[in-house]
Amino acid sequence: MSQELKSTDHIWHPFTQMKTADAPIQIVRAKDCLLFADDGKIYIDAISSWWVNIHGHANEYIASAIAKQAQTLEQVIFAGFTHQPAIDLSQTLIKLLPPGFSKVFFSDDGSTSVEVAIKMAFQYWHNQGFTHKTKLIAFEHAYHGDTFGAMSAGGRSTFNAAFQDQLFEVFHIPLPGKDNMEAICDQFKKIAEQDTVAAFIFEPLVQGAAGMQMYEAEQLDKLMSLAKEHNILCIADEVMTGFGRTGTTFAIEQLQHRPDIICLSKGITGGFLPLGVTVSTQQVYDAFYADDVTKTFFHGHSYTANPLACAAANASMHLLQQESCKEQIRFIGQQHQSFAKNIASHPMVRSTRQTGTILAIELQTGEAGSYFNSIRHHAYRFYLDHGVLLRPLGNVVYIMPPYCITDAELQRVYDMITLSLDFLQKTVTTSA
């Protein structure tokens, strides 16, 4: 392999302390669930490369759609112009989403789709003269993205500590559970009665980066009901949970109430190209539809609704609707349930939780559960050494595989996790 390929001297990697991190692994190609490194090693991608490759890598159908589109129209300004891939995608999304949604606003990724939603919610009230509604309600430990609005909505932590003075005020409430629901409802009511809240933003059913924390649809419905009673918009951040991850196409399908705005990204293009969308109800849209130019939603980027990304998304949505894909989603969920039961009694397993194709295993380490739990490094390296890409969130090992994963590949992932438990138990004992 050439020295040119080997050199990473000029690259600054995300979520990486460059001074202490291991050298990055060079991937030269990928196919379905497999990543092929330059040294010949093969890895099973059990996390869909940060949750985006829902149909696996180098999917021929999506690749062909992009190639075909590239020969026709690769990019055009989306202010004052439109194109068929965006039209097709908007129509598909409205059909796939539960009833009530009407308008699709395009952006670039998950963070910007959330940023758009927050700006949309604030301006919705501003355009109607309710300029005092400038606050958000969000869950503690939430992650909604890395832009400033999205960071403000997220939980306060080490990740955004350097920017605390620049983040706007948000009312953070605990994640619902069996024992705290009444107290959370009371807290929500007291906040809502101040009449300063523009929107309630949440990751429905599963908090991703917080360690795959899960809660019940019924609990979220109660809070959404309170929001609607107090004229608070509801924003569902389905950047991670969307497109089949929770067992249904969208997590909000499992709710009685419907949000006013939903944020989508990640799996929308099957992992091929960046794309985000923010979808609103007609009611939200109508607050911007006016003769008064100052009520315009002033947001947009150079690559908004890029035709190549839209073509990839249209292909990804087509695959998602195939019965074979739906069957795979059901299969993965069933396999996760069985595996969770098999390992639940291991002394290293504090708890397991599962929703759809997402399985989380919280490890017993003797330390407080956090992203910076030292077990993460030992576990991550163990899995890589054994040919599996799993990227633990602190002491939480999670699986979120591409839907094309085979039974043999999934069992291999389970086997490596089982094997790791004894190894990690020895590591904890040694360090104690």
ROGU-867763 format. One record per residue (C-alpha): residue number from 1; residue in one letter; x, y, z. Coordinates in Angstrom, 2 decimals. Layout:
+-----+----+---------+---------+---------+
:   i : aa :       x :       y :       z :
+-----+----+---------+---------+---------+
: NUM :  A :       X :       Y :       Z :
...
+-----+----+---------+---------+---------+
This chain:
+-----+----+---------+---------+---------+
:   i : aa :       x :       y :       z :
+-----+----+---------+---------+---------+
:   1 :  M :    0.00 :    0.00 :    0.00 :
:   2 :  S :    1.33 :    3.42 :   -0.91 :
:   3 :  Q :    2.60 :    5.89 :    1.66 :
:   4 :  E :    0.07 :    8.40 :    0.31 :
:   5 :  L :   -2.82 :    6.17 :    1.36 :
:   6 :  K :   -1.23 :    5.43 :    4.71 :
:   7 :  S :   -0.69 :    9.06 :    5.70 :
:   8 :  T :   -3.39 :   10.62 :    7.88 :
:   9 :  D :   -1.24 :   13.46 :    9.21 :
:  10 :  H :   -3.57 :   16.18 :    7.97 :
:  11 :  I :   -6.89 :   14.71 :    9.18 :
:  12 :  W :   -8.67 :   15.76 :   12.37 :
:  13 :  H :  -11.21 :   13.07 :   13.30 :
:  14 :  P :  -14.54 :   13.66 :   15.08 :
:  15 :  F :  -15.12 :   12.71 :   18.72 :
:  16 :  T :  -11.45 :   11.76 :   18.92 :
:  17 :  Q :   -8.68 :   12.88 :   21.24 :
:  18 :  M :   -6.03 :   12.86 :   18.54 :
:  19 :  K :   -3.08 :   12.71 :   20.97 :
:  20 :  T :   -4.11 :    9.47 :   22.67 :
:  21 :  A :   -6.26 :    7.70 :   20.08 :
:  22 :  D :   -5.14 :    4.60 :   18.23 :
:  23 :  A :   -4.27 :    5.05 :   14.58 :
:  24 :  P :   -7.43 :    5.06 :   12.44 :
:  25 :  I :   -8.23 :    1.93 :   10.48 :
:  26 :  Q :   -8.03 :    2.43 :    6.72 :
:  27 :  I :  -11.08 :    1.02 :    4.96 :
:  28 :  V :  -10.59 :    0.44 :    1.23 :
:  29 :  R :  -13.99 :   -0.98 :    0.33 :
:  30 :  A :  -17.22 :   -2.24 :    1.84 :
:  31 :  K :  -20.09 :   -4.50 :    0.88 :
:  32 :  D :  -23.36 :   -5.16 :    2.72 :
:  33 :  C :  -22.36 :   -5.55 :    6.39 :
:  34 :  L :  -18.64 :   -5.95 :    5.81 :
:  35 :  L :  -15.81 :   -3.41 :    5.92 :
:  36 :  F :  -12.52 :   -4.36 :    4.24 :
:  37 :  A :   -9.35 :   -2.79 :    5.64 :
:  38 :  D :   -6.10 :   -2.13 :    3.80 :
:  39 :  D :   -4.30 :   -4.79 :    5.88 :
:  40 :  G :   -6.73 :   -7.47 :    4.71 :
:  41 :  K :   -8.81 :   -7.57 :    7.90 :
:  42 :  I :  -12.59 :   -7.73 :    7.59 :
:  43 :  Y :  -15.04 :   -6.15 :   10.06 :
:  44 :  I :  -18.76 :   -6.70 :   10.53 :
:  45 :  D :  -20.32 :   -3.25 :   10.73 :
:  46 :  A :  -22.78 :   -3.87 :   13.57 :
:  47 :  I :  -23.64 :   -0.16 :   14.05 :
:  48 :  S :  -24.38 :    0.76 :   10.43 :
:  49 :  S :  -21.47 :    3.22 :   10.48 :
:  50 :  W :  -23.07 :    5.64 :   12.94 :
:  51 :  W :  -26.55 :    4.38 :   12.20 :
:  52 :  V :  -26.78 :    5.49 :    8.57 :
:  53 :  N :  -26.22 :    2.43 :    6.34 :
:  54 :  I :  -29.61 :    0.84 :    6.89 :
:  55 :  H :  -29.35 :   -1.23 :    3.68 :
:  56 :  G :  -25.66 :   -2.04 :    4.10 :
:  57 :  H :  -22.67 :   -0.75 :    2.18 :
:  58 :  A :  -22.30 :   -0.29 :   -1.59 :
:  59 :  N :  -25.92 :   -1.18 :   -2.24 :
:  60 :  E :  -26.18 :   -1.59 :   -6.01 :
:  61 :  Y :  -29.70 :   -0.18 :   -6.28 :
:  62 :  I :  -28.87 :    3.07 :   -4.49 :
:  63 :  A :  -25.51 :    3.41 :   -6.24 :
:  64 :  S :  -27.18 :    3.00 :   -9.62 :
:  65 :  A :  -29.78 :    5.66 :   -8.78 :
:  66 :  I :  -27.02 :    8.13 :   -7.87 :
:  67 :  A :  -25.00 :    7.33 :  -11.00 :
:  68 :  K :  -28.05 :    7.82 :  -13.22 :
:  69 :  Q :  -28.90 :   11.12 :  -11.56 :
:  70 :  A :  -25.29 :   12.34 :  -11.83 :
:  71 :  Q :  -25.54 :   12.13 :  -15.62 :
:  72 :  T :  -28.64 :   14.34 :  -15.66 :
:  73 :  L :  -28.51 :   16.93 :  -12.86 :
:  74 :  E :  -25.96 :   16.94 :  -10.06 :
:  75 :  Q :  -26.83 :   20.25 :   -8.33 :
:  76 :  V :  -29.02 :   23.30 :   -8.71 :
:  77 :  I :  -29.83 :   26.17 :   -6.38 :
:  78 :  F :  -33.01 :   25.31 :   -4.49 :
:  79 :  A :  -34.12 :   28.90 :   -3.92 :
:  80 :  G :  -36.41 :   29.63 :   -6.85 :
:  81 :  F :  -35.75 :   26.26 :   -8.54 :
:  82 :  T :  -36.85 :   22.67 :   -7.97 :
:  83 :  H :  -36.24 :   19.24 :   -9.49 :
:  84 :  Q :  -37.91 :   15.86 :   -9.79 :
:  85 :  P :  -35.85 :   13.92 :   -7.19 :
:  86 :  A :  -36.87 :   16.43 :   -4.49 :
:  87 :  I :  -40.50 :   16.39 :   -5.62 :
:  88 :  D :  -40.57 :   12.59 :   -5.58 :
:  89 :  L :  -38.94 :   12.40 :   -2.16 :
:  90 :  S :  -41.30 :   14.94 :   -0.60 :
:  91 :  Q :  -44.31 :   13.00 :   -1.88 :
:  92 :  T :  -42.90 :    9.68 :   -0.65 :
:  93 :  L :  -42.17 :   11.01 :    2.82 :
:  94 :  I :  -45.64 :   12.50 :    3.22 :
:  95 :  K :  -47.15 :    9.14 :    2.23 :
:  96 :  L :  -44.88 :    7.18 :    4.60 :
:  97 :  L :  -45.40 :    9.47 :    7.59 :
:  98 :  P :  -48.55 :    9.25 :    9.73 :
:  99 :  P :  -51.38 :   11.59 :    8.63 :
: 100 :  G :  -51.08 :   15.28 :    9.46 :
: 101 :  F :  -47.77 :   16.24 :    7.90 :
: 102 :  S :  -47.78 :   18.47 :    4.87 :
: 103 :  K :  -44.55 :   20.32 :    4.07 :
: 104 :  V :  -40.95 :   19.08 :    3.65 :
: 105 :  F :  -38.03 :   21.43 :    4.26 :
: 106 :  F :  -34.65 :   20.16 :    3.05 :
: 107 :  S :  -31.30 :   20.59 :    4.78 :
: 108 :  D :  -27.96 :   18.81 :    5.03 :
: 109 :  D :  -27.82 :   16.44 :    8.01 :
: 110 :  G :  -29.33 :   15.54 :   11.37 :
: 111 :  S :  -28.00 :   18.54 :   13.28 :
: 112 :  T :  -29.29 :   20.99 :   10.70 :
: 113 :  S :  -32.67 :   19.27 :   10.46 :
: 114 :  V :  -33.03 :   19.88 :   14.21 :
: 115 :  E :  -31.68 :   23.43 :   13.90 :
: 116 :  V :  -34.32 :   24.09 :   11.25 :
: 117 :  A :  -37.05 :   22.65 :   13.50 :
: 118 :  I :  -36.06 :   24.84 :   16.45 :
: 119 :  K :  -35.89 :   27.98 :   14.29 :
: 120 :  M :  -39.20 :   27.02 :   12.70 :
: 121 :  A :  -40.86 :   26.65 :   16.13 :
: 122 :  F :  -39.55 :   29.97 :   17.45 :
: 123 :  Q :  -40.52 :   31.87 :   14.32 :
: 124 :  Y :  -43.93 :   30.15 :   14.18 :
: 125 :  W :  -44.89 :   31.98 :   17.36 :
: 126 :  H :  -43.00 :   35.16 :   16.47 :
: 127 :  N :  -44.87 :   35.50 :   13.18 :
: 128 :  Q :  -48.16 :   35.39 :   15.08 :
: 129 :  G :  -47.12 :   38.03 :   17.61 :
: 130 :  F :  -46.32 :   35.65 :   20.48 :
: 131 :  T :  -42.78 :   36.94 :   20.88 :
: 132 :  H :  -42.58 :   35.80 :   24.51 :
: 133 :  K :  -42.56 :   32.10 :   23.52 :
: 134 :  T :  -38.80 :   31.64 :   23.28 :
: 135 :  K :  -38.03 :   28.58 :   25.40 :
: 136 :  L :  -37.81 :   24.83 :   24.82 :
: 137 :  I :  -38.58 :   21.82 :   26.97 :
: 138 :  A :  -36.27 :   18.85 :   26.39 :
: 139 :  F :  -35.15 :   15.72 :   28.18 :
: 140 :  E :  -32.04 :   15.55 :   30.32 :
: 141 :  H :  -29.06 :   13.86 :   28.62 :
: 142 :  A :  -30.64 :   14.34 :   25.20 :
: 143 :  Y :  -28.51 :   14.67 :   22.10 :
: 144 :  H :  -29.96 :   16.64 :   19.20 :
: 145 :  G :  -26.84 :   17.62 :   17.27 :
: 146 :  D :  -23.70 :   19.72 :   17.29 :
: 147 :  T :  -24.92 :   23.09 :   16.00 :
: 148 :  F :  -25.64 :   25.74 :   18.63 :
: 149 :  G :  -29.41 :   25.47 :   18.66 :
: 150 :  A :  -29.26 :   21.68 :   18.69 :
: 151 :  M :  -26.61 :   21.76 :   21.43 :
: 152 :  S :  -28.81 :   24.06 :   23.49 :
: 153 :  A :  -31.67 :   21.56 :   23.26 :
: 154 :  G :  -29.35 :   18.74 :   24.28 :
: 155 :  G :  -28.30 :   17.87 :   27.79 :
: 156 :  R :  -25.49 :   19.82 :   29.38 :
: 157 :  S :  -22.32 :   17.73 :   29.51 :
: 158 :  T :  -18.60 :   17.60 :   28.88 :
: 159 :  F :  -19.32 :   17.62 :   25.16 :
: 160 :  N :  -20.67 :   21.16 :   25.21 :
: 161 :  A :  -19.03 :   22.51 :   28.37 :
: 162 :  A :  -16.82 :   24.92 :   26.39 :
: 163 :  F :  -19.91 :   26.58 :   24.94 :
: 164 :  Q :  -22.13 :   26.88 :   28.03 :
: 165 :  D :  -22.19 :   30.66 :   27.96 :
: 166 :  Q :  -23.31 :   30.63 :   24.32 :
: 167 :  L :  -26.19 :   28.16 :   24.72 :
: 168 :  F :  -29.70 :   29.49 :   25.25 :
: 169 :  E :  -31.84 :   28.49 :   28.21 :
: 170 :  V :  -33.80 :   25.25 :   27.94 :
: 171 :  F :  -36.03 :   23.58 :   30.52 :
: 172 :  H :  -34.65 :   20.05 :   30.90 :
: 173 :  I :  -36.84 :   17.38 :   32.48 :
: 174 :  P :  -35.93 :   13.78 :   33.43 :
: 175 :  L :  -36.64 :   10.92 :   31.06 :
: 176 :  P :  -39.91 :    9.22 :   32.05 :
: 177 :  G :  -39.86 :    5.95 :   33.95 :
: 178 :  K :  -42.21 :    3.83 :   36.02 :
: 179 :  D :  -41.52 :    5.70 :   39.23 :
: 180 :  N :  -41.25 :    9.34 :   38.19 :
: 181 :  M :  -44.05 :    9.93 :   35.70 :
: 182 :  E :  -46.32 :   11.85 :   38.05 :
: 183 :  A :  -43.50 :   14.12 :   39.19 :
: 184 :  I :  -42.42 :   14.79 :   35.59 :
: 185 :  C :  -45.98 :   15.67 :   34.57 :
: 186 :  D :  -46.19 :   18.11 :   37.48 :
: 187 :  Q :  -42.87 :   19.65 :   36.48 :
: 188 :  F :  -43.98 :   19.91 :   32.85 :
: 189 :  K :  -47.24 :   21.63 :   33.85 :
: 190 :  K :  -45.45 :   24.22 :   36.02 :
: 191 :  I :  -43.07 :   25.07 :   33.18 :
: 192 :  A :  -45.85 :   25.17 :   30.59 :
: 193 :  E :  -48.01 :   27.48 :   32.71 :
: 194 :  Q :  -45.34 :   30.18 :   32.42 :
: 195 :  D :  -46.44 :   30.51 :   28.78 :
: 196 :  T :  -42.87 :   31.03 :   27.55 :
: 197 :  V :  -42.33 :   27.65 :   25.88 :
: 198 :  A :  -42.37 :   27.47 :   22.10 :
: 199 :  A :  -41.77 :   23.73 :   21.70 :
: 200 :  F :  -41.16 :   20.41 :   23.39 :
: 201 :  I :  -38.39 :   18.49 :   21.58 :
: 202 :  F :  -37.69 :   14.80 :   22.11 :
: 203 :  E :  -36.18 :   11.65 :   20.68 :
: 204 :  P :  -39.22 :    9.35 :   20.63 :
: 205 :  L :  -38.85 :    6.04 :   22.51 :
: 206 :  V :  -35.04 :    5.91 :   22.40 :
: 207 :  Q :  -32.38 :    8.45 :   23.41 :
: 208 :  G :  -29.49 :    7.45 :   21.16 :
: 209 :  A :  -26.25 :    9.09 :   22.24 :
: 210 :  A :  -27.39 :    9.13 :   25.87 :
: 211 :  G :  -26.72 :    5.40 :   25.95 :
: 212 :  M :  -29.77 :    4.04 :   24.13 :
: 213 :  Q :  -32.05 :    4.99 :   27.00 :
: 214 :  M :  -35.57 :    3.75 :   26.28 :
: 215 :  Y :  -38.99 :    4.75 :   27.53 :
: 216 :  E :  -42.61 :    3.93 :   26.78 :
: 217 :  A :  -44.86 :    5.45 :   24.13 :
: 218 :  E :  -47.61 :    5.92 :   26.72 :
: 219 :  Q :  -45.30 :    8.10 :   28.82 :
: 220 :  L :  -44.42 :   10.31 :   25.87 :
: 221 :  D :  -48.08 :   10.59 :   24.91 :
: 222 :  K :  -48.90 :   12.01 :   28.35 :
: 223 :  L :  -46.27 :   14.72 :   27.96 :
: 224 :  M :  -47.34 :   15.51 :   24.40 :
: 225 :  S :  -50.92 :   15.84 :   25.63 :
: 226 :  L :  -49.79 :   18.40 :   28.20 :
: 227 :  A :  -47.84 :   20.26 :   25.52 :
: 228 :  K :  -50.87 :   20.49 :   23.27 :
: 229 :  E :  -53.06 :   21.66 :   26.17 :
: 230 :  H :  -50.67 :   24.56 :   26.73 :
: 231 :  N :  -50.14 :   25.55 :   23.07 :
: 232 :  I :  -46.64 :   24.12 :   22.88 :
: 233 :  L :  -45.42 :   22.67 :   19.58 :
: 234 :  C :  -44.04 :   19.13 :   19.63 :
: 235 :  I :  -40.82 :   18.33 :   17.74 :
: 236 :  A :  -39.93 :   14.67 :   17.20 :
: 237 :  D :  -36.22 :   14.19 :   16.55 :
: 238 :  E :  -36.26 :   10.96 :   14.55 :
: 239 :  V :  -32.81 :   11.41 :   13.07 :
: 240 :  M :  -31.76 :    8.13 :   14.69 :
: 241 :  T :  -35.09 :    6.35 :   15.30 :
: 242 :  G :  -36.53 :    6.93 :   11.84 :
: 243 :  F :  -36.71 :    4.50 :    8.93 :
: 244 :  G :  -37.40 :    1.28 :   10.76 :
: 245 :  R :  -35.06 :    1.39 :   13.74 :
: 246 :  T :  -37.80 :    1.02 :   16.37 :
: 247 :  G :  -39.69 :   -1.70 :   14.50 :
: 248 :  T :  -42.06 :    0.70 :   12.74 :
: 249 :  T :  -41.06 :    2.99 :    9.89 :
: 250 :  F :  -41.16 :    5.91 :   12.34 :
: 251 :  A :  -41.24 :    5.75 :   16.12 :
: 252 :  I :  -44.14 :    8.23 :   16.21 :
: 253 :  E :  -46.35 :    5.57 :   14.63 :
: 254 :  Q :  -46.43 :    3.99 :   18.08 :
: 255 :  L :  -47.88 :    7.17 :   19.64 :
: 256 :  Q :  -51.47 :    8.34 :   19.98 :
: 257 :  H :  -50.49 :   11.98 :   19.55 :
: 258 :  R :  -48.72 :   13.41 :   16.53 :
: 259 :  P :  -45.90 :   15.94 :   16.62 :
: 260 :  D :  -46.10 :   19.21 :   14.73 :
: 261 :  I :  -42.60 :   18.86 :   13.33 :
: 262 :  I :  -40.40 :   15.83 :   12.69 :
: 263 :  C :  -36.65 :   15.77 :   11.99 :
: 264 :  L :  -35.20 :   13.07 :    9.72 :
: 265 :  S :  -31.71 :   12.22 :    8.44 :
: 266 :  K :  -29.17 :    9.37 :    8.85 :
: 267 :  G :  -30.83 :    6.36 :    7.17 :
: 268 :  I :  -32.75 :    8.52 :    4.69 :
: 269 :  T :  -30.11 :    8.04 :    1.95 :
: 270 :  G :  -29.00 :    4.58 :    3.07 :
: 271 :  G :  -25.66 :    6.04 :    4.13 :
: 272 :  F :  -24.62 :    7.23 :    0.67 :
: 273 :  L :  -24.86 :   11.02 :    0.94 :
: 274 :  P :  -25.66 :   13.66 :    3.58 :
: 275 :  L :  -29.28 :   14.82 :    3.66 :
: 276 :  G :  -31.67 :   16.10 :    6.29 :
: 277 :  V :  -35.35 :   17.00 :    6.17 :
: 278 :  T :  -37.69 :   18.75 :    8.57 :
: 279 :  V :  -41.34 :   17.97 :    7.96 :
: 280 :  S :  -44.13 :   20.13 :    9.36 :
: 281 :  T :  -47.89 :   20.24 :    9.53 :
: 282 :  Q :  -49.88 :   22.64 :    7.37 :
: 283 :  Q :  -50.63 :   24.67 :   10.48 :
: 284 :  V :  -46.94 :   25.39 :   11.06 :
: 285 :  Y :  -46.39 :   26.22 :    7.39 :
: 286 :  D :  -49.36 :   28.60 :    7.32 :
: 287 :  A :  -47.73 :   30.83 :    9.95 :
: 288 :  F :  -45.03 :   31.65 :    7.37 :
: 289 :  Y :  -47.33 :   31.90 :    4.32 :
: 290 :  A :  -48.01 :   35.63 :    4.01 :
: 291 :  D :  -47.74 :   38.74 :    1.88 :
: 292 :  D :  -45.35 :   40.08 :    4.51 :
: 293 :  V :  -41.83 :   39.17 :    3.37 :
: 294 :  T :  -40.51 :   39.41 :    6.94 :
: 295 :  K :  -42.47 :   36.25 :    7.80 :
: 296 :  T :  -40.34 :   34.24 :    5.36 :
: 297 :  F :  -38.39 :   31.33 :    6.80 :
: 298 :  F :  -34.89 :   32.60 :    6.12 :
: 299 :  H :  -32.89 :   29.40 :    6.11 :
: 300 :  G :  -31.04 :   27.50 :    3.41 :
: 301 :  H :  -27.70 :   26.09 :    2.40 :
: 302 :  S :  -25.79 :   25.76 :   -0.85 :
: 303 :  Y :  -26.52 :   22.04 :   -1.11 :
: 304 :  T :  -30.12 :   22.14 :    0.07 :
: 305 :  A :  -32.08 :   19.31 :   -1.62 :
: 306 :  N :  -29.04 :   18.21 :   -3.61 :
: 307 :  P :  -30.39 :   16.06 :   -6.50 :
: 308 :  L :  -27.85 :   13.27 :   -5.94 :
: 309 :  A :  -28.77 :   13.00 :   -2.27 :
: 310 :  C :  -32.48 :   13.08 :   -3.12 :
: 311 :  A :  -31.97 :   10.32 :   -5.70 :
: 312 :  A :  -30.19 :    8.22 :   -3.08 :
: 313 :  A :  -33.03 :    8.87 :   -0.62 :
: 314 :  N :  -35.68 :    7.88 :   -3.15 :
: 315 :  A :  -33.86 :    4.60 :   -3.75 :
: 316 :  S :  -33.41 :    4.02 :   -0.02 :
: 317 :  M :  -37.12 :    4.65 :    0.61 :
: 318 :  H :  -38.02 :    2.20 :   -2.15 :
: 319 :  L :  -35.93 :   -0.52 :   -0.53 :
: 320 :  L :  -37.35 :    0.29 :    2.89 :
: 321 :  Q :  -40.88 :   -0.40 :    1.66 :
: 322 :  Q :  -40.07 :   -3.84 :    0.30 :
: 323 :  E :  -41.53 :   -6.75 :    2.25 :
: 324 :  S :  -38.08 :   -8.38 :    2.38 :
: 325 :  C :  -36.74 :   -5.35 :    4.26 :
: 326 :  K :  -39.69 :   -5.30 :    6.65 :
: 327 :  E :  -39.15 :   -8.99 :    7.32 :
: 328 :  Q :  -35.48 :   -8.37 :    8.09 :
: 329 :  I :  -36.43 :   -5.66 :   10.56 :
: 330 :  R :  -38.75 :   -8.10 :   12.33 :
: 331 :  F :  -36.08 :  -10.82 :   12.23 :
: 332 :  I :  -33.41 :   -8.60 :   13.81 :
: 333 :  G :  -35.80 :   -7.52 :   16.56 :
: 334 :  Q :  -36.67 :  -11.14 :   17.38 :
: 335 :  Q :  -33.03 :  -12.19 :   17.42 :
: 336 :  H :  -32.15 :   -9.29 :   19.70 :
: 337 :  Q :  -34.84 :  -10.36 :   22.16 :
: 338 :  S :  -33.52 :  -13.92 :   22.30 :
: 339 :  F :  -29.91 :  -12.85 :   22.72 :
: 340 :  A :  -30.78 :  -10.37 :   25.47 :
: 341 :  K :  -32.45 :  -13.16 :   27.45 :
: 342 :  N :  -29.43 :  -15.42 :   26.99 :
: 343 :  I :  -26.94 :  -12.96 :   28.48 :
: 344 :  A :  -29.14 :  -11.23 :   31.07 :
: 345 :  S :  -27.82 :  -13.38 :   33.94 :
: 346 :  H :  -24.13 :  -12.74 :   33.26 :
: 347 :  P :  -22.52 :  -10.86 :   36.18 :
: 348 :  M :  -21.14 :   -8.24 :   33.78 :
: 349 :  V :  -24.62 :   -7.37 :   32.51 :
: 350 :  R :  -26.36 :   -4.72 :   34.59 :
: 351 :  S :  -29.35 :   -4.57 :   32.27 :
: 352 :  T :  -30.49 :   -5.05 :   28.68 :
: 353 :  R :  -33.00 :   -3.00 :   26.71 :
: 354 :  Q :  -34.34 :   -3.42 :   23.22 :
: 355 :  T :  -36.60 :   -1.56 :   20.84 :
: 356 :  G :  -36.93 :   -2.85 :   17.27 :
: 357 :  T :  -33.48 :   -3.31 :   15.72 :
: 358 :  I :  -31.74 :   -1.52 :   18.61 :
: 359 :  L :  -30.28 :   -3.64 :   21.40 :
: 360 :  A :  -28.38 :   -2.07 :   24.30 :
: 361 :  I :  -26.40 :   -3.95 :   26.94 :
: 362 :  E :  -25.40 :   -1.93 :   29.99 :
: 363 :  L :  -22.28 :   -3.33 :   31.63 :
: 364 :  Q :  -21.64 :   -3.62 :   35.35 :
: 365 :  T :  -18.28 :   -1.94 :   35.90 :
: 366 :  G :  -18.28 :   -0.55 :   39.43 :
: 367 :  E :  -18.11 :    2.96 :   37.94 :
: 368 :  A :  -20.90 :    5.40 :   37.29 :
: 369 :  G :  -22.48 :    4.91 :   33.90 :
: 370 :  S :  -21.17 :    7.56 :   31.51 :
: 371 :  Y :  -19.67 :    8.04 :   28.06 :
: 372 :  F :  -16.26 :    8.31 :   29.69 :
: 373 :  N :  -16.50 :    5.01 :   31.56 :
: 374 :  S :  -13.08 :    3.35 :   31.12 :
: 375 :  I :  -14.61 :    0.01 :   30.06 :
: 376 :  R :  -15.46 :    1.57 :   26.72 :
: 377 :  H :  -11.87 :    1.53 :   25.48 :
: 378 :  H :  -11.29 :   -2.11 :   26.44 :
: 379 :  A :  -14.56 :   -3.21 :   24.86 :
: 380 :  Y :  -14.04 :   -1.23 :   21.64 :
: 381 :  R :  -10.57 :   -2.66 :   21.08 :
: 382 :  F :  -11.74 :   -6.20 :   21.91 :
: 383 :  Y :  -14.47 :   -6.08 :   19.29 :
: 384 :  L :  -12.16 :   -4.66 :   16.63 :
: 385 :  D :   -9.56 :   -7.33 :   17.40 :
: 386 :  H :  -12.28 :   -9.92 :   16.79 :
: 387 :  G :  -13.51 :   -8.40 :   13.54 :
: 388 :  V :  -16.62 :   -6.57 :   14.73 :
: 389 :  L :  -17.30 :   -2.83 :   14.68 :
: 390 :  L :  -19.15 :   -1.95 :   17.88 :
: 391 :  R :  -18.65 :    1.49 :   19.34 :
: 392 :  P :  -19.81 :    1.43 :   22.98 :
: 393 :  L :  -21.37 :    4.49 :   24.55 :
: 394 :  G :  -19.32 :    4.35 :   27.74 :
: 395 :  N :  -20.44 :    1.21 :   29.53 :
: 396 :  V :  -23.31 :    0.61 :   27.10 :
: 397 :  V :  -22.65 :   -1.79 :   24.24 :
: 398 :  Y :  -25.28 :   -1.45 :   21.54 :
: 399 :  I :  -26.08 :   -3.19 :   18.28 :
: 400 :  M :  -27.80 :   -1.36 :   15.43 :
: 401 :  P :  -26.99 :   -3.39 :   12.32 :
: 402 :  P :  -27.84 :   -2.83 :    8.66 :
: 403 :  Y :  -31.09 :   -4.54 :    7.76 :
: 404 :  C :  -29.27 :   -6.78 :    5.27 :
: 405 :  I :  -27.24 :   -8.52 :    7.99 :
: 406 :  T :  -27.28 :  -12.29 :    7.66 :
: 407 :  D :  -28.15 :  -14.70 :   10.45 :
: 408 :  A :  -24.53 :  -15.92 :   10.48 :
: 409 :  E :  -23.17 :  -12.37 :   10.74 :
: 410 :  L :  -25.60 :  -11.47 :   13.51 :
: 411 :  Q :  -24.71 :  -14.61 :   15.46 :
: 412 :  R :  -21.04 :  -13.73 :   15.05 :
: 413 :  V :  -21.73 :  -10.33 :   16.63 :
: 414 :  Y :  -23.61 :  -11.98 :   19.49 :
: 415 :  D :  -20.80 :  -14.52 :   19.99 :
: 416 :  M :  -18.20 :  -11.76 :   20.23 :
: 417 :  I :  -20.27 :   -9.85 :   22.77 :
: 418 :  T :  -20.71 :  -13.03 :   24.83 :
: 419 :  L :  -16.98 :  -13.70 :   24.63 :
: 420 :  S :  -16.22 :  -10.12 :   25.62 :
: 421 :  L :  -18.20 :  -10.35 :   28.86 :
: 422 :  D :  -15.72 :  -12.74 :   30.49 :
: 423 :  F :  -12.80 :  -10.71 :   29.16 :
: 424 :  L :  -14.24 :   -7.44 :   30.44 :
: 425 :  Q :  -15.08 :   -8.99 :   33.80 :
: 426 :  K :  -11.39 :   -9.88 :   34.24 :
: 427 :  T :  -10.45 :   -6.35 :   33.19 :
: 428 :  V :  -12.74 :   -4.81 :   35.81 :
: 429 :  T :  -11.47 :   -7.21 :   38.50 :
: 430 :  T :   -7.85 :   -6.45 :   37.67 :
: 431 :  S :   -8.33 :   -2.69 :   37.76 :
: 432 :  A :  -10.33 :   -2.75 :   41.01 :
+-----+----+---------+---------+---------+
